[in-house]
């Protein structure tokens, strides 16, 4: 207690007050220096804003000047436009050079300066590296068009097949393309300059606000610190009155509450070091007990992610709570894993049962069956698009996989497509006979269309329909979501079921086709036999008539002989 006598406390308090006054004076000097820096920065920013405004006005007028140069038909008017424009163009070049760098020392936030410098450099590169070459090409091409006869004579080659009209048309198209590129670069430059102008205006507003704030703060600083010193003296006197009595009484009441089993809020005392340490120890004890109670409640609610820090190396209560949490967490993980496996197994069984029913209820053509299979599979797997290819071996010299069913966004897709072995990803899967899963889908591979536009899928799954080692078909699914491993395994099982059923369907269709062909051949034979019988009867009738004619001829000969 001797260390914290009234004398020592008063001496310490006056030292603190003197130190605060000294710090306030130093701070005032620093504030004045910062004000000078802010004013210099504001001046630089204002100059840059003016240059930006001129450059933006140039970009806007440049579009109109380009339009006038492109559309003029008079060489005199063209030369006048170009001559007048050169001065404006040189001014724009100088402006870009002057605003292409801003000293980072004028910025409190170095990231703002870096970002503005990057945009300036991009703008400069766009102007000098892209737009000016395009502008030169426009002038050159326009000069060639205005003096086209001379240009044609210069470029004319007796062996050339291009005509004068074609060359003129080519020059005009070339001029139009260069003009579009120039406008594109001007738009880019304008957007970047607008972005920079916006950022600089924000910085300027911020600087003005900071300047005003600092001025106001500097004016009031003296009054604030005078008032603070007076208040500090009053606080010191009040603190001395209750230096021991109030803190000890507070600690006693606090400990009585704890012994009754309650966990009160942390106690706050204003006293010497030892009493403050005691209060802090009591608060730490209560805080540790509260954290233990809170942790117990959280794990009781199932929140096993709750954090708990041991009070010390020998914190037996905390260690027991952490062990309990770990045991409960392991049990929860096992239960969660079991439920996930059950859900995945049930979904797989549901899919297999659904497609078994589809194959059993099959009636109609193979194309109708393919449509029903792929539409059901797309819906069941929550995919966005799907296709079903079946092997076509009608021509042994031209074997390919034919797209028989396609489905997307609950609408049937009518598409005609043949894929040969080894052609594209589908053809590769047909040869390799394995499932292909892609999450890095090329932009040009496929687009999924919806009512709000089209986008590339995030994943593609291609599964072969295999019966033993024969690939009867290919299933291709596209989705905005990624397929989980169990979903891929489920789709492969469904594919095996579909493949077996399709093989039987295909055999049945082939058998039906052969039977129908046999019936047609039998009917054809019967028809031929009937026609042959008719032909034979006609021959017999002709033979009979021939015999009659021969008999009549003999009679005529006999009569003739008798007459002679």
C-alpha positions in Angstrom: 0.0 0.0 0.0 2.9 2.4 0.6 3.7 2.2 -3.0 0.3 3.6 -3.8 0.3 6.4 -1.3 -1.6 9.6 -2.1 1.6 11.4 -2.7 2.8 8.9 -5.3 -0.6 8.8 -7.0 -0.8 12.6 -7.2 2.8 12.8 -8.5 2.1 10.2 -11.0 -1.2 11.9 -12.0 0.6 15.3 -12.6 3.3 13.6 -14.6 0.6 12.0 -16.8 -1.1 15.4 -17.2 2.1 17.1 -18.2 2.9 14.3 -20.6 -0.5 14.6 -22.2 -0.1 18.3 -22.6 3.3 17.7 -24.3 1.8 15.1 -26.6 -1.0 17.4 -27.5 1.5 20.1 -28.6 3.5 17.6 -30.7 0.3 16.4 -32.2 -0.8 19.9 -33.0 2.5 20.4 -35.0 1.9 17.1 -36.8 -1.6 18.2 -37.6 -0.3 21.4 -39.2 2.2 19.4 -41.3 -0.5 17.1 -42.4 -2.6 20.1 -43.4 0.2 21.3 -45.7 0.5 17.9 -47.3 -3.3 17.7 -47.8 -3.3 21.1 -49.5 -0.5 20.1 -51.8 -2.2 16.8 -52.6 -5.5 18.7 -53.3 -3.7 21.0 -55.7 -2.2 18.0 -57.6 -5.5 16.2 -57.7 -7.3 19.4 -59.0 -4.7 19.7 -61.8 -5.2 16.1 -62.8 -9.0 16.5 -62.8 -8.7 19.4 -65.2 -6.4 17.4 -67.5 -8.8 14.4 -67.3 -11.7 16.7 -68.2 -9.9 18.0 -71.3 -8.9 14.4 -72.3 -12.5 13.1 -71.9 -13.7 16.0 -74.1 -11.1 15.1 -76.6 -12.2 11.5 -76.7 -15.8 12.5 -77.2 -14.9 14.9 -80.0 -12.5 12.4 -81.5 -15.4 10.1 -82.4 -17.1 12.9 -84.2 -13.9 13.9 -86.1 -13.3 10.3 -87.1 -16.9 10.1 -88.4 -16.3 13.3 -90.4 -13.0 12.1 -91.8 -14.5 8.7 -92.8 -17.6 10.2 -94.5 -16.0 13.2 -96.3 -15.9 12.8 -100.1 -13.7 15.9 -100.8 -10.0 15.6 -100.7 -9.8 19.3 -99.8 -12.2 18.9 -96.9 -10.3 15.8 -95.8 -7.0 17.6 -95.7 -8.5 20.5 -93.8 -10.0 18.2 -91.2 -6.8 16.3 -90.7 -4.8 19.5 -90.5 -7.1 21.0 -87.9 -7.2 17.7 -86.0 -3.4 17.4 -85.6 -3.3 20.2 -83.1 -6.1 18.6 -81.0 -4.4 15.3 -81.2 -1.0 16.7 -80.1 -2.8 18.3 -77.1 -4.3 15.0 -76.2 -0.9 13.3 -76.4 0.6 15.9 -74.0 -2.4 15.5 -71.6 -2.0 11.7 -71.5 1.7 12.1 -70.8 1.1 14.6 -68.0 -1.6 12.5 -66.4 0.0 9.1 -67.0 1.8 9.3 -63.6 0.8 10.5 -60.2 3.4 10.6 -57.4 2.4 8.1 -54.7 3.6 10.4 -52.0 0.4 12.4 -52.3 -1.7 9.4 -51.3 -2.3 8.0 -47.8 -3.6 4.8 -49.4 -0.8 3.4 -51.6 -3.3 1.0 -53.2 -5.3 3.9 -54.6 -2.2 5.4 -56.2 -1.1 2.0 -57.6 -4.6 1.3 -59.1 -4.8 4.8 -60.7 -1.2 4.4 -62.1 -2.2 1.0 -63.6 -5.3 2.5 -65.2 -3.3 5.5 -66.5 -0.7 3.1 -68.0 -3.4 1.0 -69.6 -5.0 4.1 -71.0 -1.7 5.4 -72.4 -0.9 2.0 -74.0 -4.4 1.8 -75.5 -4.0 5.3 -77.0 -0.4 5.2 -78.2 -0.1 1.5 -78.9 -3.5 0.8 -80.4 -5.6 3.9 -81.2 -2.9 6.0 -82.9 -1.8 3.2 -85.3 -5.5 2.7 -86.2 -5.9 6.4 -86.7 -2.8 6.4 -89.1 -4.3 3.5 -91.0 -7.6 5.4 -91.3 -5.8 8.4 -92.8 -3.8 6.2 -95.1 -6.8 4.2 -96.3 -9.0 7.3 -96.7 -6.2 8.9 -98.8 -6.1 5.8 -101.0 -9.9 6.0 -101.5 -9.9 9.7 -102.3 -7.0 9.3 -104.8 -8.2 5.8 -105.8 -7.2 6.1 -109.5 -3.6 6.7 -108.6 -3.7 4.0 -106.0 -5.2 1.5 -108.4 -2.5 2.2 -111.1 0.2 1.8 -108.4 -1.2 -1.5 -107.2 -2.4 -2.8 -110.6 -0.8 -5.9 -111.9 -1.6 -7.3 -115.3 -1.6 -10.8 -113.8 -3.8 -9.8 -111.0 -7.4 -11.0 -111.1 -8.9 -8.3 -108.9 -10.9 -5.7 -110.6 -10.9 -2.0 -109.9 -14.4 -2.2 -108.4 -13.4 -5.1 -106.1 -10.3 -3.3 -105.0 -12.3 -0.2 -104.2 -14.9 -2.2 -102.3 -12.1 -4.0 -100.4 -10.6 -0.6 -99.3 -14.0 0.6 -98.1 -14.5 -2.5 -96.1 -11.0 -2.2 -94.7 -11.7 1.4 -93.7 -14.9 0.4 -92.0 -13.2 -2.3 -90.0 -10.4 0.0 -88.9 -13.0 2.6 -87.9 -14.8 0.1 -85.7 -11.5 -0.8 -84.1 -10.7 2.8 -83.5 -14.1 3.5 -81.9 -13.6 0.4 -79.7 -10.3 1.7 -78.5 -11.8 5.2 -77.9 -14.6 3.6 -75.9 -12.1 1.7 -73.8 -10.0 4.8 -73.2 -13.2 6.8 -72.3 -14.4 4.2 -69.8 -11.0 4.0 -68.2 -10.7 7.8 -68.0 -14.2 8.0 -66.5 -13.2 5.4 -63.9 -10.1 7.3 -63.0 -12.0 10.6 -62.9 -14.5 9.0 -60.5 -11.8 7.6 -58.3 -9.9 11.0 -58.3 -13.1 12.8 -57.5 -13.7 10.5 -54.5 -10.1 11.0 -53.4 -10.5 14.8 -53.8 -13.7 14.8 -51.8 -12.0 12.7 -49.1 -9.1 15.1 -49.0 -11.3 18.1 -48.7 -13.2 16.4 -45.9 -10.0 15.5 -44.1 -8.7 19.0 -44.5 -11.9 20.5 -43.0 -11.9 17.9 -40.2 -8.3 18.5 -39.3 -8.9 22.3 -39.3 -11.9 21.9 -37.0 -10.0 19.4 -34.9 -7.0 21.7 -34.5 -9.1 24.6 -33.4 -10.9 22.6 -30.8 -7.9 20.6 -29.6 -6.7 23.2 -27.0 -10.1 23.5 -25.4 -10.6 19.8 -25.3 -7.2 19.1 -23.6 -7.8 21.9 -21.1 -11.1 20.4 -20.2 -9.5 17.0 -20.1 -6.9 18.1 -17.6 -9.6 19.6 -15.3 -11.6 16.4 -15.5 -8.5 14.3 -14.9 -7.7 16.2 -11.7 -11.3 15.6 -10.5 -11.0 11.9 -11.3 -7.7 11.6 -9.4 -9.3 13.2 -6.3 -12.3 10.9 -6.5 -10.1 7.9 -7.0 -8.1 8.7 -3.9 -11.3 8.8 -1.8 -12.3 5.3 -2.8 -8.8 3.9 -3.3 -9.3 1.0 -0.9 -12.7 0.9 0.7 -14.9 0.6 -2.4 -12.8 -2.0 -4.3 -12.5 -4.3 -1.2 -16.3 -4.1 -0.6 -17.0 -4.9 -4.2 -14.7 -7.9 -4.1 -16.3 -9.2 -0.9 -19.8 -8.9 -2.4 -18.7 -10.6 -5.6 -17.1 -13.5 -3.8 -20.2 -14.1 -1.7 -22.3 -14.4 -4.9 -19.9 -16.9 -6.3 -20.0 -19.1 -3.2 -23.8 -19.3 -3.6 -23.3 -20.9 -7.0 -24.0 -17.9 -9.2 -21.7 -16.7 -11.9 -22.0 -12.9 -11.9 -20.7 -10.5 -14.5 -17.0 -9.5 -14.3 -16.2 -7.1 -11.5 -14.6 -3.7 -12.4 -12.6 -2.0 -9.7 -10.4 1.1 -9.6 -7.6 0.5 -7.2 -3.9 -0.4 -6.9 -2.1 -3.2 -8.7 -2.6 -5.9 -6.1 -6.3 -5.4 -5.7 -6.7 -5.2 -9.5 -4.8 -8.4 -9.9 -7.1 -10.1 -7.3 -10.2 -8.7 -9.2 -8.7 -10.0 -12.5 -8.1 -13.4 -11.0 -11.7 -13.6 -9.7 -13.0 -12.5 -13.1 -10.8 -15.1 -14.9 -12.2 -17.8 -12.6 -15.8 -16.7 -13.3 -15.0 -16.4 -17.0 -13.6 -19.9 -17.1 -16.6 -21.4 -15.3 -18.9 -19.5 -17.7 -17.0 -20.8 -20.7 -17.3 -24.3 -19.3 -21.0 -24.0 -18.8 -21.5 -22.5 -22.2 -19.4 -25.2 -23.8 -21.4 -27.9 -22.0 -24.7 -26.3 -23.2 -23.4 -26.1 -26.8 -22.3 -29.7 -27.0 -25.6 -30.6 -25.3 -27.4 -28.9 -28.2 -25.2 -30.8 -30.7 -22.9 -27.9 -31.6 -19.6 -29.8 -31.6 -17.8 -27.0 -33.4 -17.8 -24.9 -30.2 -14.4 -23.9 -29.0 -13.0 -24.3 -25.5 -9.6 -23.2 -24.2 -8.2 -24.9 -21.2 -7.6 -22.6 -18.2 -4.2 -24.2 -17.7 -2.2 -27.4 -18.1 -3.9 -29.1 -15.2 -7.5 -28.0 -16.0 -9.2 -31.3 -15.1 -12.7 -30.0 -15.7 -11.8 -28.6 -19.1 -10.0 -31.7 -20.1 -13.1 -33.8 -19.2 -15.3 -31.6 -21.3 -13.0 -31.8 -24.3 -12.9 -35.6 -24.0 -16.7 -35.7 -23.8 -17.0 -33.4 -26.8 -14.6 -35.7 -28.8 -16.5 -38.8 -27.9 -19.8 -37.2 -28.9 -18.3 -35.9 -32.1 -17.1 -39.3 -33.2 -20.5 -40.8 -32.5 -22.2 -38.0 -34.5 -19.8 -38.5 -37.4 -20.5 -42.2 -37.5 -24.2 -41.6 -37.4 -23.9 -38.9 -40.2 -21.8 -41.2 -42.3 -24.3 -44.0 -41.8 -27.2 -41.8 -42.8 -25.4 -40.5 -45.9 -24.5 -44.1 -47.0 -28.1 -45.2 -46.4 -29.4 -42.2 -48.4 -27.0 -42.9 -51.3 -27.9 -46.6 -51.2 -31.6 -45.8 -51.2 -31.3 -43.4 -54.1 -29.3 -45.9 -56.1 -31.9 -48.6 -55.5 -34.7 -46.1 -56.4 -32.9 -45.3 -59.7 -32.4 -49.0 -60.5 -36.0 -49.8 -59.7 -37.3 -46.9 -61.8 -35.3 -47.7 -64.9 -36.2 -51.4 -64.5 -39.8 -50.4 -64.6 -39.2 -48.2 -67.6 -37.6 -51.1 -69.5 -40.3 -53.5 -68.5 -43.0 -51.1 -69.7 -41.3 -50.6 -73.0 -43.5 -50.5 -76.0 -43.1 -48.7 -79.3 -40.0 -47.9 -81.2 -36.4 -47.8 -80.0 -36.4 -44.1 -80.5 -39.3 -43.6 -78.2 -37.7 -45.8 -75.6 -34.4 -43.8 -75.9 -36.3 -40.5 -75.4 -38.0 -41.8 -72.3 -34.8 -43.2 -70.8 -32.8 -40.0 -71.3 -35.6 -37.6 -70.1 -36.0 -39.8 -67.0 -32.3 -39.9 -66.3 -31.8 -36.1 -66.7 -34.7 -35.5 -64.2 -33.6 -38.2 -61.8 -29.9 -37.0 -61.6 -30.9 -33.3 -61.5 -28.9 -32.7 -64.7 -29.6 -29.9 -67.1 -29.1 -31.7 -70.4 -28.6 -35.3 -71.7 -28.1 -37.4 -74.8 -28.4 -41.1 -75.6 -26.4 -42.6 -78.5 -27.1 -46.2 -79.7 -24.8 -48.3 -81.9 -26.0 -48.6 -85.5 -24.4 -51.6 -87.4 -26.9 -51.7 -90.3 -23.9 -51.1 -92.7 -20.9 -53.0 -91.5 -18.7 -50.6 -93.5 -20.2 -47.6 -91.8 -20.6 -48.3 -88.1 -21.5 -45.3 -85.9 -23.4 -44.2 -82.8 -26.7 -42.6 -83.5 -28.3 -39.9 -81.3 -31.7 -41.4 -80.6 -32.7 -39.3 -77.6 -31.8 -35.9 -76.2 -33.4 -33.9 -73.4 -32.8 -30.5 -71.8 -34.8 -28.2 -69.4 -37.9 -30.4 -69.4 -38.2 -30.1 -73.2 -37.4 -32.8 -75.7 -34.6 -31.9 -78.1 -35.0 -33.0 -81.7 -31.4 -33.4 -82.9 -29.9 -35.5 -85.7 -26.3 -36.6 -85.0 -24.0 -39.5 -85.8 -20.8 -40.1 -84.0 -18.1 -42.5 -85.3 -15.7 -44.5 -83.2 -13.0 -42.3 -81.8 -14.8 -39.1 -82.9 -14.9 -36.6 -80.0 -15.4 -37.5 -76.4 -18.3 -39.8 -77.1 -16.4 -41.7 -79.7 -13.4 -41.9 -77.4 -15.6 -43.4 -74.6 -16.9 -45.9 -77.2 -13.4 -47.1 -77.9 -11.9 -47.0 -74.4 -15.1 -48.4 -72.8 -14.7 -46.4 -69.6 -16.6 -43.6 -68.0 -15.3 -40.1 -68.6 -16.0 -37.3 -66.1 -15.0 -33.7 -66.8 -15.2 -30.6 -64.6 -13.0 -28.4 -66.8 -15.4 -28.2 -69.7 -14.1 -26.3 -72.8 -16.2 -23.2 -73.7 -16.9 -24.4 -77.2 -17.9 -28.0 -76.2 -21.6 -27.5 -75.4 -24.0 -24.8 -74.3 -27.1 -25.3 -72.0 -30.0 -23.1 -73.1 -32.6 -21.8 -70.8 -35.3 -19.1 -70.8 -32.8 -16.5 -69.7 -29.9 -17.3 -72.0 -27.2 -19.9 -72.4 -24.2 -21.0 -70.4 -21.5 -23.6 -70.3 -22.0 -26.6 -68.0 -19.7 -27.1 -65.0 -19.4 -30.8 -65.5 -19.8 -33.5 -68.3 -20.4 -37.2 -67.5 -20.1 -39.7 -70.4 -21.0 -43.3 -69.5 -20.8 -46.3 -71.9 -23.7 -48.8 -72.1 -21.8 -52.0 -72.0 -22.9 -55.6 -72.3 -19.8 -57.7 -71.4 -17.2 -56.0 -73.7 -19.6 -54.6 -76.3 -20.6 -50.9 -76.1 -24.2 -50.8 -77.3 -24.5 -47.1 -76.6 -23.3 -43.9 -74.8 -25.1 -41.7 -72.2 -23.9 -38.1 -72.0 -25.1 -35.8 -69.2 -24.3 -32.1 -68.7 -25.0 -30.2 -65.5 -24.3 -26.8 -63.9 -23.5 -28.9 -60.7 -20.7 -31.4 -60.1 -21.6 -35.1 -59.9 -20.7 -36.7 -56.6 -18.7 -40.0 -56.7 -21.6 -42.0 -55.5 -23.8 -40.4 -58.2 -21.3 -41.4 -60.9 -21.3 -45.0 -59.5 -25.1 -45.0 -59.4 -25.4 -43.8 -63.0 -22.9 -46.5 -64.1 -25.1 -49.1 -62.4 -28.2 -47.6 -64.1 -26.3 -47.7 -67.4 -25.6 -51.4 -66.9 -29.3 -52.0 -66.4 -30.2 -50.0 -69.4 -27.5 -51.7 -71.5 -28.8 -55.2 -70.6 -32.4 -54.2 -71.3 -31.5 -52.4 -74.6 -29.6 -55.5 -75.7 -32.8 -57.6 -75.2 -35.0 -54.9 -76.8 -32.6 -54.8 -79.8 -32.6 -58.6 -80.1 -36.4 -58.6 -79.9 -36.7 -55.9 -82.5 -34.3 -57.8 -84.7 -36.2 -61.0 -84.2 -39.5 -59.2 -85.0 -37.9 -57.7 -88.1 -36.7 -61.1 -89.2 -40.1 -62.6 -88.7 -41.8 -59.9 -90.6 -39.2 -60.3 -93.4 -39.8 -64.0 -93.4 -43.5 -63.5 -93.7 -43.0 -61.0 -96.5 -40.8 -63.5 -98.3 -43.3 -66.3 -97.8 -46.1 -64.1 -99.2 -43.9 -63.2 -102.1 -43.2 -66.9 -102.9 -46.9 -67.7 -102.7 -47.6 -64.9 -105.1 -44.9 -66.1 -107.5 -46.2 -69.7 -107.3 -49.7 -68.4 -108.1 -48.4 -66.4 -111.1 -46.4 -69.5 -112.3 -49.5 -71.6 -112.1 -51.3 -69.0 -114.2 -48.5 -69.0 -116.7 -48.5 -72.8 -116.9 -52.3 -72.8 -117.5 -51.8 -70.2 -120.2 -49.2 -72.3 -121.9 -51.5 -75.4 -121.8 -54.2 -73.4 -123.4 -51.9 -72.2 -126.1 -50.7 -75.7 -126.7 -54.2 -76.9 -127.0 -55.0 -74.1 -129.5 -51.9 -75.0 -131.4 -53.0 -78.6 -131.7 -56.3 -77.5 -133.0 -54.7 -75.3 -135.6 -52.4 -78.1 -136.7 -55.4 -80.4 -137.0 -57.3 -77.8 -139.1 -54.2 -77.3 -141.3 -54.1 -81.0 -142.0 -57.7 -81.0 -143.0 -57.2 -78.1 -145.3 -54.2 -79.8 -146.9 -56.3 -82.9 -147.5 -59.1 -80.9 -149.1 -56.7 -79.1 -151.2 -55.1 -82.4 -152.4 -58.5 -83.9 -153.2 -59.5 -80.8 -155.2 -56.3 -81.1 -157.3 
